[in-house]
Structures are given as structure tokens and as C-alpha cells.
Amino acid sequence: MLNDKVMAALQSVKDPEIDSVSIIELGMLEELEITSDGVLIKLLPTFMGCPALEIIKKNVINAVEKIDEINKIEVQFIFHPPWTSDRVSDIGRERLKEFGIAPPPRHITETGEWQADCPYCGSTYTTMENLFGPTACRSILYCKACKNPFEAMKPVSTLM
């Protein structure tokens, strides 16, 4: 089935900065429309102004154009509904941990505070070292149990 081929191609497209997790696992795919003319893929950016969007778009096109039945590919980034970190799949959360990045926390307090568990030892005994990490979507934390610094994907919610 053509839909399955396209989904497999999209599953092969990894986040350019976190090559263990796909755009599917990050929950970026909002809509896939297959017509007799081609395919329309609507993606939700994880963060406004993400510098990797053009790379992701190019990688999506490169992956999907390998499918013989597809003649035309259109990739659009849309902003409604907004992407939230709740869209990251359970597999995506595990793959983030394997990469050494704590997945976005599922619990955010009313004041916007959040806690990330250490991706290395699982400890909750962690502290925020810097809200601003190497990318807009990550922060730097420190695990007081295993003494490792680590990055955590910031939570994004429509409730904030």
C-alpha cells in the first residue's frame, strides 16, 4: 500500500540534531494526503524559527522521492494545531533517552515549573543548570545521583 511506503519513508527521516529519533516519533506529522497527482505532507515544527526546518524538508523530499509511484511531493510546515511535547511518542521518548537527552516531562506545574529525570540513571535528583541549551528546544541539567550533565527537551504545551 502506498500510504505504508510513504510512512516508512517518513520514519527514516531523523531529526538533524538528534539522529536517533524520527519526525514521526517526534509527532511532527500532522497530515498525509496521497492523491493521484502526488503527496502532500503537512508537518508541525517543534519550535518556531527552528533552523533545521529546511533540512527536514529536504530530507523528507529525498526520502519520499525514492518511491516509484510518487511523482509530485509537497511539504508544508503548518502552525495550527501547534506542536506540543505531548506529541512525542513513547518510542520517541525512549530514543531520546538512548541519545542522552531527557524526553520532555509530562507534568508541568501551574507556575510552569518542570522536572526532568536523568536519561542515564533515571534519577529524579536533578537540577537545572541552564534553561538555554545548545538549541532552542533543549535545556542543560545536572544529575546529582550519577554526576552527569545532560540535556532535556523542553516541554511545550498549549496550557503555558
N, CA, C and O atoms as a GROMACS GRO file, in nm:
protein
  640
    1MET      N    1   0.084  -0.118   0.000
    1MET     CA    2   0.000   0.000   0.000
    1MET      C    3   0.089   0.125   0.000
    1MET      O    4   0.190   0.130   0.071
    2LEU      N    5   0.052   0.223  -0.078
    2LEU     CA    6   0.132   0.344  -0.096
    2LEU      C    7   0.146   0.424   0.034
    2LEU      O    8   0.252   0.477   0.063
    3ASN      N    9   0.039   0.430   0.111
    3ASN     CA   10   0.043   0.501   0.239
    3ASN      C   11   0.152   0.443   0.330
    3ASN      O   12   0.226   0.518   0.394
    4ASP      N   13   0.160   0.310   0.336
    4ASP     CA   14   0.261   0.245   0.419
    4ASP      C   15   0.403   0.276   0.371
    4ASP      O   16   0.494   0.294   0.452
    5LYS      N   17   0.421   0.283   0.239
    5LYS     CA   18   0.553   0.316   0.184
    5LYS      C   19   0.594   0.458   0.222
    5LYS      O   20   0.709   0.484   0.258
    6VAL      N   21   0.499   0.550   0.213
    6VAL     CA   22   0.528   0.689   0.248
    6VAL      C   23   0.559   0.699   0.398
    6VAL      O   24   0.654   0.767   0.437
    7MET      N   25   0.481   0.632   0.481
    7MET     CA   26   0.505   0.635   0.626
    7MET      C   27   0.642   0.576   0.659
    7MET      O   28   0.712   0.628   0.745
    8ALA      N   29   0.680   0.469   0.592
    8ALA     CA   30   0.813   0.410   0.614
    8ALA      C   31   0.922   0.508   0.573
    8ALA      O   32   1.025   0.520   0.641
    9ALA      N   33   0.901   0.578   0.462
    9ALA     CA   34   0.998   0.678   0.418
    9ALA      C   35   1.010   0.790   0.521
    9ALA      O   36   1.120   0.835   0.552
   10LEU      N   37   0.896   0.836   0.573
   10LEU     CA   38   0.898   0.942   0.673
   10LEU      C   39   0.961   0.895   0.804
   10LEU      O   40   1.029   0.973   0.872
   11GLN      N   41   0.941   0.770   0.838
   11GLN     CA   42   1.003   0.713   0.959
   11GLN      C   43   1.156   0.716   0.947
   11GLN      O   44   1.227   0.723   1.048
   12SER      N   45   1.206   0.711   0.825
   12SER     CA   46   1.352   0.713   0.805
   12SER      C   47   1.411   0.853   0.816
   12SER      O   48   1.533   0.868   0.822
   13VAL      N   49   1.326   0.956   0.819
   13VAL     CA   50   1.375   1.094   0.829
   13VAL      C   51   1.396   1.127   0.977
   13VAL      O   52   1.302   1.137   1.055
   14LYS      N   53   1.521   1.145   1.012
   14LYS     CA   54   1.557   1.172   1.151
   14LYS      C   55   1.568   1.322   1.176
   14LYS      O   56   1.588   1.400   1.083
   15ASP      N   57   1.555   1.360   1.301
   15ASP     CA   58   1.581   1.498   1.340
   15ASP      C   59   1.729   1.524   1.310
   15ASP      O   60   1.814   1.446   1.354
   16PRO      N   61   1.763   1.631   1.239
   16PRO     CA   62   1.903   1.656   1.203
   16PRO      C   63   1.996   1.671   1.323
   16PRO      O   64   2.117   1.649   1.311
   17GLU      N   65   1.942   1.709   1.438
   17GLU     CA   66   2.026   1.729   1.556
   17GLU      C   67   2.020   1.613   1.654
   17GLU      O   68   2.103   1.603   1.743
   18ILE      N   69   1.922   1.525   1.637
   18ILE     CA   70   1.906   1.408   1.725
   18ILE      C   71   1.879   1.289   1.635
   18ILE      O   72   1.764   1.254   1.612
   19ASP      N   73   1.983   1.228   1.584
   19ASP     CA   74   1.966   1.128   1.479
   19ASP      C   75   1.914   0.992   1.526
   19ASP      O   76   1.915   0.896   1.450
   20SER      N   77   1.869   0.985   1.650
   20SER     CA   78   1.809   0.860   1.697
   20SER      C   79   1.656   0.863   1.691
   20SER      O   80   1.591   0.762   1.714
   21VAL      N   81   1.600   0.979   1.661
   21VAL     CA   82   1.455   0.994   1.666
   21VAL      C   83   1.404   1.052   1.533
   21VAL      O   84   1.461   1.146   1.479
   22SER      N   85   1.294   0.994   1.484
   22SER     CA   86   1.239   1.036   1.355
   22SER      C   87   1.136   1.148   1.373
   22SER      O   88   1.090   1.175   1.484
   23ILE      N   89   1.102   1.211   1.262
   23ILE     CA   90   0.999   1.314   1.266
   23ILE      C   91   0.863   1.254   1.303
   23ILE      O   92   0.778   1.324   1.358
   24ILE      N   93   0.843   1.126   1.273
   24ILE     CA   94   0.720   1.057   1.313
   24ILE      C   95   0.717   1.042   1.464
   24ILE      O   96   0.615   1.070   1.528
   25GLU      N   97   0.828   0.997   1.522
   25GLU     CA   98   0.837   0.975   1.667
   25GLU      C   99   0.829   1.106   1.744
   25GLU      O  100   0.784   1.109   1.859
   26LEU      N  101   0.874   1.216   1.682
   26LEU     CA  102   0.862   1.347   1.745
   26LEU      C  103   0.721   1.403   1.736
   26LEU      O  104   0.689   1.504   1.799
   27GLY      N  105   0.636   1.340   1.656
   27GLY     CA  106   0.498   1.385   1.641
   27GLY      C  107   0.484   1.505   1.549
   27GLY      O  108   0.391   1.583   1.563
   28MET      N  109   0.576   1.519   1.456
   28MET     CA  110   0.572   1.633   1.365
   28MET      C  111   0.473   1.616   1.250
   28MET      O  112   0.426   1.715   1.193
   29LEU      N  113   0.439   1.492   1.215
   29LEU     CA  114   0.347   1.469   1.104
   29LEU      C  115   0.204   1.499   1.148
   29LEU      O  116   0.151   1.435   1.238
   30GLU      N  117   0.144   1.597   1.083
   30GLU     CA  118   0.005   1.632   1.113
   30GLU      C  119  -0.090   1.575   1.010
   30GLU      O  120  -0.199   1.530   1.043
   31GLU      N  121  -0.048   1.575   0.882
   31GLU     CA  122  -0.138   1.529   0.777
   31GLU      C  123  -0.058   1.472   0.661
   31GLU      O  124   0.045   1.526   0.621
   32LEU      N  125  -0.107   1.362   0.608
   32LEU     CA  126  -0.050   1.299   0.489
   32LEU      C  127  -0.165   1.279   0.392
   32LEU      O  128  -0.260   1.206   0.419
   33GLU      N  129  -0.154   1.345   0.277
   33GLU     CA  130  -0.259   1.335   0.175
   33GLU      C  131  -0.197   1.278   0.048
   33GLU      O  132  -0.108   1.339  -0.010
   34ILE      N  133  -0.246   1.162   0.007
   34ILE     CA  134  -0.197   1.099  -0.115
   34ILE      C  135  -0.306   1.110  -0.220
   34ILE      O  136  -0.420   1.066  -0.199
   35THR      N  137  -0.271   1.168  -0.333
   35THR     CA  138  -0.366   1.182  -0.443
   35THR      C  139  -0.307   1.113  -0.566
   35THR      O  140  -0.194   1.063  -0.562
   36SER      N  141  -0.383   1.111  -0.673
   36SER     CA  142  -0.332   1.053  -0.798
   36SER      C  143  -0.217   1.136  -0.853
   36SER      O  144  -0.134   1.087  -0.930
   37ASP      N  145  -0.212   1.262  -0.813
   37ASP     CA  146  -0.110   1.354  -0.861
   37ASP      C  147   0.021   1.346  -0.782
   37ASP      O  148   0.128   1.368  -0.838
   38GLY      N  149   0.011   1.315  -0.653
   38GLY     CA  150   0.131   1.313  -0.571
   38GLY      C  151   0.098   1.303  -0.424
   38GLY      O  152  -0.003   1.243  -0.385
   39VAL      N  153   0.184   1.362  -0.343
   39VAL     CA  154   0.168   1.353  -0.198
   39VAL      C  155   0.187   1.492  -0.137
   39VAL      O  156   0.276   1.568  -0.176
   40LEU      N  157   0.101   1.523  -0.040
   40LEU     CA  158   0.112   1.646   0.038
   40LEU      C  159   0.138   1.605   0.182
   40LEU      O  160   0.062   1.529   0.241
   41ILE      N  161   0.247   1.656   0.236
   41ILE     CA  162   0.288   1.623   0.372
   41ILE      C  163   0.287   1.752   0.453
   41ILE      O  164   0.359   1.846   0.420
   42LYS      N  165   0.206   1.755   0.559
   42LYS     CA  166   0.198   1.872   0.645
   42LYS      C  167   0.265   1.838   0.778
   42LYS      O  168   0.226   1.743   0.847
   43LEU      N  169   0.366   1.916   0.812
   43LEU     CA  170   0.445   1.894   0.932
   43LEU      C  171   0.430   2.010   1.029
   43LEU      O  172   0.412   2.125   0.988
   44LEU      N  173   0.438   1.979   1.157
   44LEU     CA  174   0.436   2.081   1.262
   44LEU      C  175   0.578   2.101   1.312
   44LEU      O  176   0.641   2.006   1.358
   45PRO      N  177   0.630   2.223   1.303
   45PRO     CA  178   0.763   2.247   1.360
   45PRO      C  179   0.759   2.235   1.512
   45PRO      O  180   0.662   2.276   1.575
   46THR      N  181   0.864   2.180   1.569
   46THR     CA  182   0.868   2.166   1.715
   46THR      C  183   0.887   2.300   1.782
   46THR      O  184   0.838   2.321   1.893
   47PHE      N  185   0.957   2.391   1.718
   47PHE     CA  186   0.978   2.525   1.772
   47PHE      C  187   0.972   2.626   1.659
   47PHE      O  188   1.022   2.600   1.550
   48MET      N  189   0.911   2.741   1.684
   48MET     CA  190   0.909   2.848   1.585
   48MET      C  191   1.052   2.890   1.558
   48MET      O  192   1.132   2.905   1.651
   49GLY      N  193   1.084   2.909   1.433
   49GLY     CA  194   1.218   2.955   1.398
   49GLY      C  195   1.325   2.847   1.407
   49GLY      O  196   1.444   2.879   1.406
   50CYS      N  197   1.285   2.722   1.415
   50CYS     CA  198   1.383   2.613   1.421
   50CYS      C  199   1.470   2.619   1.296
   50CYS      O  200   1.418   2.619   1.184
   51PRO      N  201   1.602   2.625   1.312
   51PRO     CA  202   1.690   2.636   1.196
   51PRO      C  203   1.700   2.508   1.113
   51PRO      O  204   1.755   2.511   1.003
   52ALA      N  205   1.646   2.398   1.163
   52ALA     CA  206   1.657   2.270   1.093
   52ALA      C  207   1.541   2.244   0.996
   52ALA      O  208   1.539   2.140   0.930
   53LEU      N  209   1.444   2.335   0.987
   53LEU     CA  210   1.324   2.307   0.906
   53LEU      C  211   1.355   2.283   0.759
   53LEU      O  212   1.299   2.192   0.699
   54GLU      N  213   1.442   2.362   0.701
   54GLU     CA  214   1.475   2.342   0.560
   54GLU      C  215   1.547   2.209   0.538
   54GLU      O  216   1.527   2.143   0.436
   55ILE      N  217   1.630   2.170   0.633
   55ILE     CA  218   1.699   2.040   0.623
   55ILE      C  219   1.597   1.927   0.633
   55ILE      O  220   1.603   1.831   0.557
   56ILE      N  221   1.502   1.940   0.727
   56ILE     CA  222   1.398   1.839   0.741
   56ILE      C  223   1.317   1.829   0.613
   56ILE      O  224   1.290   1.719   0.565
   57LYS      N  225   1.278   1.942   0.558
   57LYS     CA  226   1.200   1.943   0.433
   57LYS      C  227   1.277   1.873   0.322
   57LYS      O  228   1.220   1.790   0.250
   58LYS      N  229   1.405   1.904   0.306
   58LYS     CA  230   1.488   1.842   0.203
   58LYS      C  231   1.498   1.692   0.226
   58LYS      O  232   1.490   1.613   0.132
   59ASN      N  233   1.517   1.651   0.351
   59ASN     CA  234   1.529   1.509   0.383
   59ASN      C  235   1.398   1.434   0.360
   59ASN      O  236   1.400   1.318   0.318
   60VAL      N  237   1.284   1.498   0.386
   60VAL     CA  238   1.154   1.437   0.358
   60VAL      C  239   1.139   1.415   0.208
   60VAL      O  240   1.101   1.306   0.164
   61ILE      N  241   1.168   1.517   0.131
   61ILE     CA  242   1.157   1.506  -0.015
   61ILE      C  243   1.249   1.396  -0.067
   61ILE      O  244   1.208   1.313  -0.149
   62ASN      N  245   1.374   1.394  -0.020
   62ASN     CA  246   1.470   1.291  -0.064
   62ASN      C  247   1.422   1.150  -0.029
   62ASN      O  248   1.440   1.058  -0.108
   63ALA      N  249   1.362   1.134   0.087
   63ALA     CA  250   1.314   1.000   0.129
   63ALA      C  251   1.194   0.957   0.048
   63ALA      O  252   1.186   0.841   0.005
   64VAL      N  253   1.099   1.048   0.028
   64VAL     CA  254   0.974   1.012  -0.040
   64VAL      C  255   0.993   0.996  -0.190
   64VAL      O  256   0.924   0.916  -0.253
   65GLU      N  257   1.086   1.071  -0.250
   65GLU     CA  258   1.102   1.061  -0.395
   65GLU      C  259   1.163   0.927  -0.438
   65GLU      O  260   1.166   0.897  -0.558
   66LYS      N  261   1.209   0.847  -0.346
   66LYS     CA  262   1.258   0.712  -0.377
   66LYS      C  263   1.144   0.615  -0.407
   66LYS      O  264   1.166   0.506  -0.458
   67ILE      N  265   1.022   0.656  -0.375
   67ILE     CA  266   0.904   0.571  -0.400
   67ILE      C  267   0.863   0.593  -0.546
   67ILE      O  268   0.828   0.704  -0.585
   68ASP      N  269   0.866   0.487  -0.625
   68ASP     CA  270   0.840   0.495  -0.769
   68ASP      C  271   0.703   0.554  -0.804
   68ASP      O  272   0.690   0.628  -0.901
   69GLU      N  273   0.602   0.521  -0.723
   69GLU     CA  274   0.466   0.564  -0.755
   69GLU      C  275   0.440   0.713  -0.730
   69GLU      O  276   0.336   0.765  -0.770
   70ILE      N  277   0.533   0.782  -0.667
   70ILE     CA  278   0.514   0.923  -0.632
   70ILE      C  279   0.582   1.011  -0.737
   70ILE      O  280   0.701   0.998  -0.764
   71ASN      N  281   0.503   1.101  -0.797
   71ASN     CA  282   0.557   1.193  -0.898
   71ASN      C  283   0.579   1.333  -0.844
   71ASN      O  284   0.673   1.402  -0.884
   72LYS      N  285   0.492   1.375  -0.754
   72LYS     CA  286   0.497   1.512  -0.702
   72LYS      C  287   0.495   1.506  -0.550
   72LYS      O  288   0.416   1.434  -0.491
   73ILE      N  289   0.584   1.585  -0.486
   73ILE     CA  290   0.592   1.588  -0.340
   73ILE      C  291   0.584   1.733  -0.296
   73ILE      O  292   0.661   1.818  -0.341
   74GLU      N  293   0.491   1.760  -0.206
   74GLU     CA  294   0.482   1.894  -0.147
   74GLU      C  295   0.491   1.878   0.004
   74GLU      O  296   0.418   1.798   0.064
   75VAL      N  297   0.580   1.955   0.064
   75VAL     CA  298   0.597   1.954   0.209
   75VAL      C  299   0.564   2.094   0.260
   75VAL      O  300   0.620   2.193   0.214
   76GLN      N  301   0.473   2.100   0.355
   76GLN     CA  302   0.435   2.228   0.415
   76GLN      C  303   0.455   2.221   0.565
   76GLN      O  304   0.426   2.120   0.628
   77PHE      N  305   0.505   2.330   0.621
   77PHE     CA  306   0.508   2.344   0.767
   77PHE      C  307   0.388   2.428   0.805
   77PHE      O  308   0.370   2.540   0.756
   78ILE      N  309   0.307   2.374   0.895
   78ILE     CA  310   0.188   2.443   0.940
   78ILE      C  311   0.200   2.471   1.090
   78ILE      O  312   0.280   2.407   1.158
   79PHE      N  313   0.123   2.564   1.138
   79PHE     CA  314   0.137   2.606   1.277
   79PHE      C  315   0.009   2.589   1.359
   79PHE      O  316   0.002   2.626   1.476
   80HIS      N  317  -0.093   2.530   1.294
   80HIS     CA  318  -0.215   2.502   1.365
   80HIS      C  319  -0.261   2.362   1.330
   80HIS      O  320  -0.282   2.335   1.212
   81PRO      N  321  -0.276   2.274   1.422
   81PRO     CA  322  -0.260   2.298   1.565
   81PRO      C  323  -0.113   2.315   1.599
   81PRO      O  324  -0.026   2.267   1.526
   82PRO      N  325  -0.083   2.383   1.709
   82PRO     CA  326   0.057   2.395   1.747
   82PRO      C  327   0.113   2.261   1.794
   82PRO      O  328   0.042   2.182   1.857
   83TRP      N  329   0.239   2.237   1.764
   83TRP     CA  330   0.306   2.117   1.814
   83TRP      C  331   0.323   2.132   1.965
   83TRP      O  332   0.356   2.241   2.014
   84THR      N  333   0.301   2.024   2.038
   84THR     CA  334   0.331   2.022   2.182
   84THR      C  335   0.417   1.900   2.210
   84THR      O  336   0.418   1.804   2.132
   85SER      N  337   0.488   1.903   2.320
   85SER     CA  338   0.577   1.792   2.353
   85SER      C  339   0.499   1.665   2.388
   85SER      O  340   0.558   1.557   2.395
   86ASP      N  341   0.368   1.675   2.409
   86ASP     CA  342   0.285   1.556   2.431
   86ASP      C  343   0.278   1.469   2.306
   86ASP      O  344   0.241   1.352   2.314
   87ARG      N  345   0.312   1.526   2.191
   87ARG     CA  346   0.306   1.452   2.064
   87ARG      C  347   0.422   1.353   2.049
   87ARG      O  348   0.416   1.265   1.963
   88VAL      N  349   0.527   1.366   2.128
   88VAL     CA  350   0.640   1.274   2.119
   88VAL      C  351   0.591   1.136   2.162
   88VAL      O  352   0.536   1.120   2.271
   89SER      N  353   0.611   1.037   2.076
   89SER     CA  354   0.562   0.902   2.104
   89SER      C  355   0.645   0.836   2.214
   89SER      O  356   0.753   0.883   2.248
   90ASP      N  357   0.592   0.726   2.267
   90ASP     CA  358   0.667   0.651   2.368
   90ASP      C  359   0.799   0.601   2.312
   90ASP      O  360   0.901   0.603   2.381
   91ILE      N  361   0.799   0.556   2.188
   91ILE     CA  362   0.923   0.511   2.123
   91ILE      C  363   1.018   0.630   2.109
   91ILE      O  364   1.138   0.617   2.133
   92GLY      N  365   0.964   0.746   2.069
   92GLY     CA  366   1.046   0.866   2.058
   92GLY      C  367   1.108   0.905   2.191
   92GLY      O  368   1.224   0.947   2.196
   93ARG      N  369   1.033   0.891   2.298
   93ARG     CA  370   1.084   0.924   2.432
   93ARG      C  371   1.200   0.830   2.468
   93ARG      O  372   1.301   0.874   2.524
   94GLU      N  373   1.186   0.703   2.436
   94GLU     CA  374   1.294   0.607   2.464
   94GLU      C  375   1.418   0.636   2.379
   94GLU      O  376   1.530   0.626   2.427
   95ARG      N  377   1.397   0.672   2.254
   95ARG     CA  378   1.510   0.701   2.165
   95ARG      C  379   1.582   0.829   2.206
   95ARG      O  380   1.704   0.840   2.189
   96LEU      N  381   1.508   0.926   2.259
   96LEU     CA  382   1.573   1.046   2.312
   96LEU      C  383   1.665   1.008   2.428
   96LEU      O  384   1.779   1.054   2.435
   97LYS      N  385   1.615   0.923   2.518
   97LYS     CA  386   1.696   0.879   2.632
   97LYS      C  387   1.820   0.804   2.586
   97LYS      O  388   1.929   0.825   2.641
   98GLU      N  389   1.806   0.718   2.485
   98GLU     CA  390   1.922   0.645   2.431
   98GLU      C  391   2.027   0.740   2.377
   98GLU      O  392   2.146   0.710   2.381
   99PHE      N  393   1.985   0.854   2.327
   99PHE     CA  394   2.075   0.956   2.274
   99PHE      C  395   2.136   1.041   2.385
   99PHE      O  396   2.229   1.118   2.361
  100GLY      N  397   2.083   1.026   2.508
  100GLY     CA  398   2.134   1.103   2.622
  100GLY      C  399   2.057   1.231   2.648
  100GLY      O  400   2.105   1.319   2.719
  101ILE      N  401   1.938   1.242   2.591
  101ILE     CA  402   1.853   1.359   2.612
  101ILE      C  403   1.729   1.314   2.688
  101ILE      O  404   1.660   1.221   2.647
  102ALA      N  405   1.700   1.382   2.798
  102ALA     CA  406   1.578   1.351   2.872
  102ALA      C  407   1.459   1.394   2.788
  102ALA      O  408   1.456   1.506   2.738
  103PRO      N  409   1.360   1.307   2.774
  103PRO     CA  410   1.240   1.346   2.699
  103PRO      C  411   1.166   1.458   2.772
  103PRO      O  412   1.187   1.477   2.892
  104PRO      N  413   1.082   1.529   2.702
  104PRO     CA  414   1.008   1.636   2.769
  104PRO      C  415   0.922   1.579   2.881
  104PRO      O  416   0.857   1.475   2.863
  105PRO      N  417   0.921   1.645   2.996
  105PRO     CA  418   0.840   1.594   3.107
  105PRO      C  419   0.693   1.601   3.074
  105PRO      O  420   0.648   1.688   3.000
  106ARG      N  421   0.619   1.510   3.131
  106ARG     CA  422   0.474   1.506   3.107
  106ARG      C  423   0.398   1.592   3.208
  106ARG      O  424   0.282   1.625   3.187
  107HIS      N  425   0.466   1.628   3.318
  107HIS     CA  426   0.398   1.708   3.421
  107HIS      C  427   0.463   1.846   3.429
  107HIS      O  428   0.584   1.859   3.449
  108ILE      N  429   0.380   1.948   3.415
  108ILE     CA  430   0.424   2.086   3.429
  108ILE      C  431   0.332   2.150   3.533
  108ILE      O  432   0.209   2.138   3.524
  109THR      N  433   0.391   2.217   3.631
  109THR     CA  434   0.309   2.279   3.735
  109THR      C  435   0.236   2.400   3.680
  109THR      O  436   0.265   2.447   3.570
  110GLU      N  437   0.142   2.450   3.757
  110GLU     CA  438   0.068   2.570   3.716
  110GLU      C  439   0.158   2.690   3.700
  110GLU      O  440   0.126   2.783   3.625
  111THR      N  441   0.272   2.690   3.770
  111THR     CA  442   0.367   2.802   3.758
  111THR      C  443   0.466   2.782   3.644
  111THR      O  444   0.554   2.865   3.623
  112GLY      N  445   0.452   2.671   3.570
  112GLY     CA  446   0.540   2.646   3.457
  112GLY      C  447   0.666   2.570   3.492
  112GLY      O  448   0.752   2.549   3.406
  113GLU      N  449   0.680   2.527   3.617
  113GLU     CA  450   0.799   2.451   3.658
  113GLU      C  451   0.788   2.308   3.608
  113GLU      O  452   0.680   2.251   3.598
  114TRP      N  453   0.905   2.250   3.577
  114TRP     CA  454   0.908   2.113   3.531
  114TRP      C  455   1.035   2.046   3.578
  114TRP      O  456   1.134   2.112   3.608
  115GLN      N  457   1.030   1.913   3.584
  115GLN     CA  458   1.141   1.832   3.631
  115GLN      C  459   1.171   1.726   3.526
  115GLN      O  460   1.080   1.662   3.474
  116ALA      N  461   1.298   1.708   3.495
  116ALA     CA  462   1.337   1.602   3.401
  116ALA      C  463   1.420   1.498   3.474
  116ALA      O  464   1.510   1.531   3.551
  117ASP      N  465   1.390   1.372   3.448
  117ASP     CA  466   1.467   1.262   3.506
  117ASP      C  467   1.593   1.240   3.423
  117ASP      O  468   1.594   1.264   3.302
  118CYS      N  469   1.698   1.195   3.488
  118CYS     CA  470   1.825   1.170   3.420
  118CYS      C  471   1.809   1.058   3.317
  118CYS      O  472   1.759   0.951   3.349
  119PRO      N  473   1.852   1.083   3.192
  119PRO     CA  474   1.840   0.978   3.090
  119PRO      C  475   1.940   0.865   3.109
  119PRO      O  476   1.926   0.758   3.049
  120TYR      N  477   2.042   0.888   3.192
  120TYR     CA  478   2.146   0.786   3.213
  120TYR      C  479   2.112   0.689   3.326
  120TYR      O  480   2.124   0.568   3.311
  121CYS      N  481   2.068   0.744   3.441
  121CYS     CA  482   2.041   0.656   3.555
  121CYS      C  483   1.895   0.657   3.599
  121CYS      O  484   1.855   0.576   3.683
  122GLY      N  485   1.814   0.746   3.543
  122GLY     CA  486   1.672   0.751   3.576
  122GLY      C  487   1.639   0.829   3.703
  122GLY      O  488   1.523   0.836   3.742
  123SER      N  489   1.740   0.886   3.767
  123SER     CA  490   1.718   0.957   3.892
  123SER      C  491   1.633   1.082   3.872
  123SER      O  492   1.639   1.147   3.767
  124THR      N  493   1.553   1.114   3.974
  124THR     CA  494   1.478   1.238   3.974
  124THR      C  495   1.555   1.349   4.045
  124THR      O  496   1.510   1.463   4.052
  125TYR      N  497   1.672   1.314   4.099
  125TYR     CA  498   1.755   1.409   4.175
  125TYR      C  499   1.840   1.490   4.077
  125TYR      O  500   1.961   1.474   4.069
  126THR      N  501   1.773   1.579   4.004
  126THR     CA  502   1.839   1.658   3.901
  126THR      C  503   1.812   1.807   3.925
  126THR      O  504   1.714   1.844   3.989
  127THR      N  505   1.900   1.890   3.871
  127THR     CA  506   1.883   2.034   3.882
  127THR      C  507   1.903   2.099   3.746
  127THR      O  508   1.976   2.048   3.661
  128MET      N  509   1.837   2.210   3.726
  128MET     CA  510   1.852   2.288   3.604
  128MET      C  511   1.981   2.369   3.614
  128MET      O  512   1.999   2.448   3.706
  129GLU      N  513   2.069   2.348   3.518
  129GLU     CA  514   2.193   2.426   3.513
  129GLU      C  515   2.174   2.550   3.426
  129GLU      O  516   2.221   2.658   3.460
  130ASN      N  517   2.105   2.532   3.313
  130ASN     CA  518   2.083   2.644   3.223
  130ASN      C  519   1.958   2.616   3.141
  130ASN      O  520   1.948   2.513   3.074
  131LEU      N  521   1.863   2.707   3.145
  131LEU     CA  522   1.742   2.692   3.067
  131LEU      C  523   1.772   2.690   2.918
  131LEU      O  524   1.700   2.628   2.840
  132PHE      N  525   1.880   2.759   2.881
  132PHE     CA  526   1.917   2.770   2.740
  132PHE      C  527   2.024   2.668   2.706
  132PHE      O  528   2.138   2.678   2.752
  133GLY      N  529   1.988   2.568   2.626
  133GLY     CA  530   2.080   2.464   2.585
  133GLY      C  531   2.138   2.495   2.447
  133GLY      O  532   2.132   2.609   2.401
  134PRO      N  533   2.192   2.394   2.382
  134PRO     CA  534   2.255   2.414   2.252
  134PRO      C  535   2.157   2.447   2.140
  134PRO      O  536   2.196   2.499   2.036
  135THR      N  537   2.030   2.416   2.162
  135THR     CA  538   1.926   2.451   2.066
  135THR      C  539   1.808   2.510   2.144
  135THR      O  540   1.801   2.498   2.266
  136ALA      N  541   1.716   2.572   2.072
  136ALA     CA  542   1.601   2.636   2.137
  136ALA      C  543   1.512   2.536   2.209
  136ALA      O  544   1.438   2.572   2.300
  137CYS      N  545   1.517   2.410   2.168
  137CYS     CA  546   1.426   2.310   2.225
  137CYS      C  547   1.485   2.232   2.342
  137CYS      O  548   1.420   2.142   2.395
  138ARG      N  549   1.609   2.266   2.384
  138ARG     CA  550   1.672   2.189   2.491
  138ARG      C  551   1.731   2.278   2.600
  138ARG      O  552   1.773   2.391   2.575
  139SER      N  553   1.734   2.224   2.722
  139SER     CA  554   1.797   2.287   2.838
  139SER      C  555   1.907   2.196   2.888
  139SER      O  556   1.915   2.079   2.850
  140ILE      N  557   1.994   2.252   2.973
  140ILE     CA  558   2.103   2.173   3.031
  140ILE      C  559   2.073   2.150   3.178
  140ILE      O  560   2.046   2.243   3.254
  141LEU      N  561   2.079   2.022   3.218
  141LEU     CA  562   2.054   1.985   3.356
  141LEU      C  563   2.172   1.905   3.410
  141LEU      O  564   2.263   1.869   3.335
  142TYR      N  565   2.170   1.879   3.541
  142TYR     CA  566   2.276   1.803   3.605
  142TYR      C  567   2.212   1.700   3.697
  142TYR      O  568   2.121   1.732   3.773
  143CYS      N  569   2.262   1.577   3.689
  143CYS     CA  570   2.213   1.470   3.775
  143CYS      C  571   2.303   1.460   3.898
  143CYS      O  572   2.423   1.435   3.887
  144LYS      N  573   2.244   1.480   4.015
  144LYS     CA  574   2.322   1.473   4.138
  144LYS      C  575   2.345   1.329   4.182
  144LYS      O  576   2.428   1.304   4.270
  145ALA      N  577   2.274   1.234   4.123
  145ALA     CA  578   2.292   1.093   4.158
  145ALA      C  579   2.412   1.034   4.085
  145ALA      O  580   2.501   0.978   4.149
  146CYS      N  581   2.416   1.045   3.952
  146CYS     CA  582   2.527   0.984   3.876
  146CYS      C  583   2.631   1.087   3.833
  146CYS      O  584   2.730   1.052   3.768
  147LYS      N  585   2.609   1.213   3.869
  147LYS     CA  586   2.706   1.322   3.846
  147LYS      C  587   2.728   1.355   3.699
  147LYS      O  588   2.835   1.404   3.662
  148ASN      N  589   2.629   1.329   3.616
  148ASN     CA  590   2.641   1.359   3.473
  148ASN      C  591   2.557   1.481   3.436
  148ASN      O  592   2.443   1.495   3.479
  149PRO      N  593   2.616   1.571   3.356
  149PRO     CA  594   2.532   1.673   3.295
  149PRO      C  595   2.455   1.609   3.180
  149PRO      O  596   2.501   1.512   3.120
  150PHE      N  597   2.339   1.662   3.149
  150PHE     CA  598   2.262   1.609   3.037
  150PHE      C  599   2.171   1.719   2.983
  150PHE      O  600   2.147   1.821   3.048
  151GLU      N  601   2.121   1.695   2.864
  151GLU     CA  602   2.025   1.786   2.804
  151GLU      C  603   1.885   1.728   2.822
  151GLU      O  604   1.866   1.606   2.830
  152ALA      N  605   1.790   1.817   2.829
  152ALA     CA  606   1.649   1.776   2.838
  152ALA      C  607   1.571   1.855   2.734
  152ALA      O  608   1.592   1.975   2.717
  153MET      N  609   1.482   1.786   2.666
  153MET     CA  610   1.394   1.853   2.573
  153MET      C  611   1.292   1.933   2.652
  153MET      O  612   1.227   1.880   2.742
  154LYS      N  613   1.278   2.061   2.619
  154LYS     CA  614   1.186   2.147   2.694
  154LYS      C  615   1.041   2.106   2.666
  154LYS      O  616   1.006   2.068   2.555
  155PRO      N  617   0.960   2.116   2.771
  155PRO     CA  618   0.818   2.089   2.749
  155PRO      C  619   0.753   2.205   2.675
  155PRO      O  620   0.784   2.322   2.701
  156VAL      N  621   0.663   2.174   2.586
  156VAL     CA  622   0.586   2.275   2.514
  156VAL      C  623   0.441   2.235   2.526
  156VAL      O  624   0.402   2.123   2.490
  157SER      N  625   0.361   2.326   2.577
  157SER     CA  626   0.220   2.296   2.598
  157SER      C  627   0.136   2.415   2.555
  157SER      O  628   0.182   2.529   2.556
  158THR      N  629   0.015   2.389   2.517
  158THR     CA  630  -0.078   2.498   2.484
  158THR      C  631  -0.134   2.559   2.611
  158THR      O  632  -0.202   2.662   2.606
  159LEU      N  633  -0.108   2.495   2.727
  159LEU     CA  634  -0.159   2.546   2.854
  159LEU      C  635  -0.068   2.651   2.914
  159LEU      O  636  -0.108   2.721   3.007
  160MET      N  637   0.054   2.663   2.863
  160MET     CA  638   0.150   2.757   2.922
  160MET      C  639   0.119   2.898   2.882
  160MET      O  640   0.189   2.990   2.922
   0.00000   0.00000   0.00000
